[in-house]
Amino acid sequence: MIIPKRTTEFPMHDDGDVRIFQKDARTGKFTGRVMANYGYRPDFLIHAILFHIQSGQKVPHRDDWKQYFFRGVFSEPTDPPQDPLLRMIMIRSKEGALLTLAKTSKESSRHFEFRDSISGEQIAPRINARGDLVYTTEEGKTILKFPPEKAIALYHGIITPMTQDIRGQRRQIGEIYSCFPFEAYELQFQRKTPKPSPPTLPPDEKRTTFD
């Protein structure tokens, strides 16, 4: 039996803020913690979507999101989406310059940055040389790490409170899925038929927990 190096938790409180805690699987000690205002939750969902695409995986519910999340009834927005990151992704896509998670230190991550409520530092998601999604400080220190096979864990941990409409964010799931330019990204990153993501969380990962 392979023992995972780390476990990930997504504690949920009444404030709806994003909390992602990772622990050493053997010692139980924290290896990284990130907390951000609930307003950044849609951005984290976008991070998870981009990570799936850039790592060659099919985005969960890419084709059945309306039925799965809204029972087939969702009024697609006529105005620009309220999330600034999603708006920027749409603008860049129309310009033919896709906004992606940076893979080198030379690439800018400013559109993805958020302030960590624990440390007060600016943190941004990147994809490292091994293909892991990492959340790093401006100095390059890694706070959280998700290998490609854990992309589904991040996705579920972020989207679950949204499906429960905590802080009224359920509709934003539909805004992201209906406005995100999937075809443009898939054309660039998924030349071959993508492998489907596993339907359930790996056993070593924990879904959103409520304290």
N, C-alpha and C positions, 0 to 999 in steps of 0.2 A: 504493500500500500504506500503510495506516494503522499507524503505529508506536505501540504502547501506551505510556502515560506511566510505568507501573510494572509490575514483575513480582513475583510472590509465590512464596515458597518455604516449604516445611514440613519443615525438617530433622528427622530422626528419630535419636535416640540410644538406647542400652540402657535409660536411665532411664524412657523412655516419656513424658517431659514434653512439653507442648505448646510448640512453637516456630513462630512465624509471623514471617517476615522479608520486608519489602518493599523493593525497590530501584528507583532511577530507571532506566528502561529505556535511557536514552541514556548515562548516566555510569557505571552499575553501582554507585553509592554507595547505602548504606542510607538509606531515607527513614523507616523505622519498624521497630522490633523489639519483639516481645512474647514472653515465656516464662512459662509457668505450670506448676505441679505437675500431674502426670498425672491426679490426682483431679479436675481441672477439665475434662478432655477431654469427658465427657458434657455438661457445661454448654455448651461451645463447639458441640457438635452441636445442642443445643437452640437456641442463637443462630442457627445456620444454618437450622434448620427455621422458626423464627419470621420470619426475614428473607425466606424464600421466601413464606410466607403473607402477611406484611404488605406485600410488594411485588407481590402478585397472581400469584405463580408457584406451580405445582404442586410439592409436596414430592417429591423423588426417592423412588421406591419406596413411595409412600404406600399403594398398594393391593397390592403384591406383596412387601412386605418379608420376610414369613415364608418364602416360597419362595426369594427371592433370597439372603437372608443365612443361612438355616437349612435350606434344602432342604425346607421345609414342616414341619419338626419343631421346635417351640419350646413349652416349658411356660410359659404365661403366669403371672406372679407372683401369688400369693395374698396376700402381705404387701405393705405399702406399699413403693414403690421406695426404694432406698438413696440415690438422689441428692436432696439437699435442694431444689434448684431444681425438679426434676420434681414432687416432693411439693407444693411451694407452688403450682405451676401447676394441679395437680389440685384442690387445696383451693379456690383462687380461682375455678376454673371451676364447681365445684359451688355456689359462692356467687353466681354470675352476674356476677363481676367479673374478666374475663380479665387475666392478667398479660402485658403486651406490652413490646416494646422501646420505650423512651421516644423521643418525637419533639421534645420541648421541654425547656428547662432546668428548667421547673417540675415536670416529671414525675420521680418518683424512679426511680433505677436500682439501689437498694441490693441488691435480690435477685439482680442479675446481676454484682455486683462481684467482682473477684478481685485478688489481689496479684501484680503483675508481678515475677518473680524477677530481672529485669535492673535495674530502677530502684528497686524496693521500693515503688512507688506503687500506689494502688488504681486500677484501670481498669475501665471498664464499657462495654458495647456500647450504641450509640444509633443512631437513624436521623436523619440530618440533613435540612435543608430541601430538598436536591436528591434525597433518596431513597436516599442511600448509607448503607451500614452502616459506622459509624465506631467505633473503640475509642478512648475519650478518658480523660484523667486527671480527677481531681476538679476541677482548675482549668479544664477544658474544652479542653485541648490534644489535638489529634488525633494518634494514634500510627499507626493503621492505617486504611485506607479500602478498602471494597469497593462498587463501583457494583452496581446490581441484576443486571446481566448476568454478574457475577462471583460471584454467590451459589453457583453450582454448584462453583466452584473451592474456596471455603471448605469447603463440604460434603465434597467428596472429600478435601481435605487433612486434615480432622479425622477422618473416619470410616475411612480406609484402615488406620491402625494398629489400630483397634478390630476390624476384620474379620480382622486377623491375630492377634488375641487377645493383643496386647502388653499386659502388666500385667493379663491376665485380664479385659479389658474387652469382649470380644465379646458376652457375654450382655447387657450394658447397652444394646446397640443394640436388642435385642428388648424390653427393659423400657421404653425410651423410646417406641418405636413402638406398643407395645401399651397403654401407659398415657396417652400424650399425647391430650388431648381435641380431636382434629382437627376433628370436625364443628362444635363450638362456635366454633372460630376461623374455619373456612371460612365459616360462616354470617355472621359479622361482616365478614370481609375480602374474601371472594370471591363477591360477588353474581352476577357473570358467570362464565361458564366460563373457568377459568384457562388461560393459555397454558402448554403443557408446557415444562419446562426442557430445555435442550439435553442430549443423551445423553452427550456427551463434554466434556472440558475444553477451553476455548479454547486455541489454540496458544501464546499468550503466557504461559500459566500453567503451573506445574510441579506435578506430583503430589509426594507425600511422597518425600523423598530420604533416603537412609541414609548417614550419615557413618561 
